[in-house]
Amino acid sequence: MSTVRRLPWQPVSLLGLYLAVTCLVQLRASSGGLVRWSDYSVLAPLVAAALLPVRRTLTIGVATLVASVAVYGFAIRGVSEGGRTVVIASAVLSFGLSIVICRTRLRLQADPPAQGHRQRPASTPLNSDVKQTPDMPSRDTPPPLVTYMPPDLLPQPAAVEHAAWCTAADNTARPEAHWLDVIPLPAARVALVAGCVPDGGDAAPAIAAELRAAVRALADMDLQPEELLTHLEHVLARLRPTNGSRHADLSGVTATCLYAVYDPVTARCTLASAGYPAPTVVLPEGMVTTVEVPTNPPLGQMQPHAETTELDLAEGSVLLLHGCTTATPAPPAKADGAVLVKAGLGSQSCLNTICRTALDTLLSDRRYAHAGVLAARTRMFGRSNVAGWDLAADLAAVSEARKHVSQTLAEWGLEDAAPTTELIASELVTNALRHACPPVRLCLILHSTGLTCEVSDGSSVSPHLKRARTFDESGRGLFIVAQLTRRWGTRYTGHGKIIWAEEQLQPSEDAHTDGHTMAAHSDF
């Protein structure tokens, strides 16, 4: 309801007329000691609070209170003491409540709802006459502010060294509908993610945030890239409203995503894309290439499912991912890769410089409202971090596995961790020999967050944790492993599966058990 800004007469004349009419009406209506017109003393200030500014609401309230006190306190003699007190107290309470209502109403009018208004970009003058649409930045405005993304916003795994740059959200046209992420995985591997929701409108940033959280949860399951994108498509289908809802215009929204997993032990990168532009690779010798990724449809249209691409990366290669929110209709998927290849990234050695150069190149023609670049330089683990052995398909190999673990940890200076790691390796190897099929291989991986013990075999049967009863002869193996390690799990490969267990290294560890009394238990 709009505020009445001026009254038809002068304030002094209006106030005098108001007081005269109020007193006259109350005197005539309350003759004989009745207080039936006292409701007017309560309603008048409240009506003024709903229509008038604070100053005039205060004037009406004071006048009504003065008139009520004058009429019911002095002019009408037949009113009882209790009735007089009630009427005057009601007028006082109404006066105070009217001030509160008026100030609250004006505050709500001054602060519009956040969903119905968008803040003006910081780079646009308040008195600018240039008309801008929310999704199309003007050619006359300065380019978006490029900022450095602090390292603490993304984890720093041992497999890669990375840096990230992005445009500032408060200096561009709309919130980001894209994301970049780094997710540590078991066995020192790392997942690099880039995603975008290009056609979600105002709901695109919220959908992008939901998909990013879903990718992190699915990555914890250690799925293959193509499997993760399949599950992510199911998540998007649940986020999209049905045709019968009031948000039916979002029922056809799609998303693009690139999921890459780098293994520092094998120096191999496995990636899958759902409609996302291929990443760019800067080789150690300075050559810049674009990864050839199969053209897959975006999430929401993935029929058939995404295909996986594998490539070997030399140590020191830089994998470059970018995320963009387009201000114009989306360019072809290969356009960005071709532009970055010609940007002179190979002559740069610093990751921050590579990110800044790539981001400036993407923003050069103003087709992006937001953009971000993630550069990850690969590392490769050597003999000081990785040790592996092929084991014979015989239970006698369990003792050999313990010897390998003990000798290797002694070489790495981790003698205190040997008893615990020997027990973990013994349990995992025994399960693989009893319930899986060859080939069986034991591997130790030392990384910044701990020590990982892996046992691979040729079976796809997954073990499960269970609690053995008192007289059960098996079923305690994985329970023991779970108690001694920080986390454990299973991931599947093209030739079988890998069971891994990661323990947190301590400066000094107490041996939990004697190596001569280790017992193997079944968990399948």
KAGIKA-V43194 format. One record per backbone hydrogen bond with DSSP energy under -1.0 kcal/mol. NH is the residue of the N-H (numbers start at 1). CO is the residue of the C=O. Records with the same first field share a line. If there is no record, write none. Layout:
# KAGIKA-V43194
NH->CO + CO
This chain:
# KAGIKA-V43194
4->51
14->10
15->11
16->12
17->13
18->14
19->15
20->16
21->17
22->18
23->19
24->20
25->21
26->22
27->23
28->24
29->25
30->26
33->30
38->35
40->37
41->38
43->39
44->40
47->43
48->44
49->45
50->46
52->48
57->53
58->54
59->55
60->56
61->57
62->58
63->59
64->60
65->61
66->62
67->63
68->64
69->65
70->66
71->67
72->68
73->69
74->70
75->70
76->71
84->80
85->81
86->82
87->83
88->84
89->85
90->86
91->87
92->88
93->89
94->90
95->91
96->92
97->93
98->94
99->95
100->96
101->97
102->98
103->99
104->100
105->101
106->102
107->103
108->104
109->105
110->106
111->107
122->170
124->121
128->125
147->166
149->164
153->150
154->151
161->377
163->375
165->373
166->147
167->371
168->145
171->168
179->195
181->193
183->191
185->189
189->186
190->262
191->183
192->260
193->181
194->258
195->179
196->256
197->177
203->200
204->201
207->203
208->204
209->205
210->206
211->207
212->208
213->209
214->210
215->211
216->212
217->213
218->214
219->215
220->216
221->218
222->219
228->224
229->225
230->226
231->227
232->228
233->229
234->230
235->231
236->232
237->233
238->234
239->235
240->236
245->242
250->247
251->248
253->250
255->299
256->196
257->274
258->194
259->272
260->192
261->270
262->190
263->268
267->263
269->311
270->261
271->309
272->259
274->257
280->320
281->289
282->318
283->287
286->283
289->281
291->279
293->291
299->255
301->298
303->301
309->271
311->269
313->267
316->378
317->314
318->282
319->376
320->280
321->374
323->372
325->370
327->367
328->367
335->332
338->334
339->335
340->336
341->337
342->338
343->340
348->345
354->350
355->351
356->352
357->353
358->354
359->355
360->356
361->357
362->358
363->359
366->363
369->325
370->325
372->323
373->165
374->321
375->163
376->319
377->161
378->317
379->159
381->264
385->382
386->382
387->444
389->442
391->440
394->392
397->394
398->395
401->397
402->398
403->399
404->400
405->401
406->402
407->403
408->404
409->405
410->406
411->407
412->408
414->409
418->415
421->417
422->418
423->419
424->420
425->421
426->422
427->423
428->424
429->425
430->426
431->427
432->428
433->429
434->430
435->431
436->432
441->456
442->389
443->454
444->387
445->452
446->385
447->450
450->447
451->503
452->445
453->501
454->443
455->499
456->441
457->497
458->437
464->523
472->469
475->522
480->476
481->477
482->478
483->479
484->480
485->481
486->502
487->502
489->500
491->498
493->496
497->457
498->491
499->455
500->489
501->453
502->487
503->451
517->514
